[in-house]
Amino acid sequence: MVVDNVILTPREQKIFQSIVREYINSGEPVSSQKIAKKYRLNLSPATVRNVMADLEVKGYLYQPHTSAGRIPTNTGLRLFVNFFLENKKLSPQKKEAIREKYQNICREISTLMKETSKILSEFSHGTGVVLAPKFIDTVFRRIDFVLLNQRKILVIFVSQSGSVQNKVIEIDEENISQDDLDKYSRYLNEILNGLTLREVRQKIFDEMQKDRNKYDRLLINALKLGQSTFIESEEVEVYVEGQSNLLDYPEIARSQEKIRALLNAFEEKSILLKILDRAMENPGLQVFIGSDDELQEIEGLSFILSSYSRDQNILGSLGVVGPTRMNYFMIIPVVDYIAKLLSDHLEEI
């Protein structure tokens, strides 16, 4: 087998896979005696040790201490995930258990995203993370304007999912009445219903470029007000649940420095956002391992992530954060299934 221009013999493949599996189970350096005895490869510990030394030279293993066994490097774990990880499927019982969690969730977007992060955490025993759809990608249902005073208007935006956003905007026009605002909202609701906010912006722009002689003053003012309402709205929300699950791994729990770094990463969320954004670049499931991502703050962690979509448009991403030795076999199908389930829910909203 040729991997990254490096040839792995059948013997190296068997020993390498055995080491990774053992490391995922124990989190400890793996000795040649353990591999020779437990995995019944019909090889002596000395032979296994020689192969391990070769794999270390090739960059797939390393020895943390002179007298210790070997641990997979991030490169080695990447090799394992890409080439040796079996495609496991969730049992019908686990699928049904996950579906039941979604049955009683209201369809309001923020609640759906928060509950999804909890479900990811519960079924992976890791930290569940969800990047919610950007506000600009939500679908318009209606807009209402409420006159606060002659210079300020309260805008109430309602999405197709039922989420509500309020915003106060200032206006230049004097002597505007609530009756005028009601007419504006009726017009905008008629032409914008069912569009994403991204499409709303373009629609308003296109309408304003048309021959203004064909528009009466009311419609022009409605379009101006709509443009003022949707000129921003780039908010992004990241939901995180189950951070404490990472403390179940001794290699994390015994390092105060690592704990502080993790808490900081989860608190600021900017680090998570960078990786979750990257997971949206391609459809489907992706695995980011340790410093693969050139982010020192997450050294020692892996991310199993998937994008989710609505009408074949990627809206966000979700997944599980854990140590690099987390159970990829079990977690990958969980993340994949929940991403598909969330996409199905969004199609119904």
Secondary structure as UniProt FT lines:
FT   STRAND          2..3
FT   TURN            4..5
FT   STRAND          6..7
FT   HELIX           10..26
FT   HELIX           32..38
FT   HELIX           45..57
FT   TURN            58..59
FT   STRAND          61..62
FT   TURN            66..67
FT   STRAND          70..72
FT   HELIX           74..79
FT   HELIX           80..84
FT   HELIX           92..103
FT   HELIX           109..124
FT   STRAND          127..131
FT   HELIX           135..137
FT   STRAND          139..147
FT   STRAND          152..159
FT   TURN            160..161
FT   STRAND          164..170
FT   HELIX           178..192
FT   TURN            193..194
FT   HELIX           197..209
FT   HELIX           212..214
FT   HELIX           217..229
FT   STRAND          238..241
FT   HELIX           243..248
FT   HELIX           250..253
FT   HELIX           256..268
FT   HELIX           270..279
FT   STRAND          285..289
FT   HELIX           290..293
FT   HELIX           296..298
FT   TURN            299..300
FT   STRAND          301..310
FT   TURN            311..312
FT   STRAND          313..323
FT   TURN            324..325
FT   HELIX           328..348
//
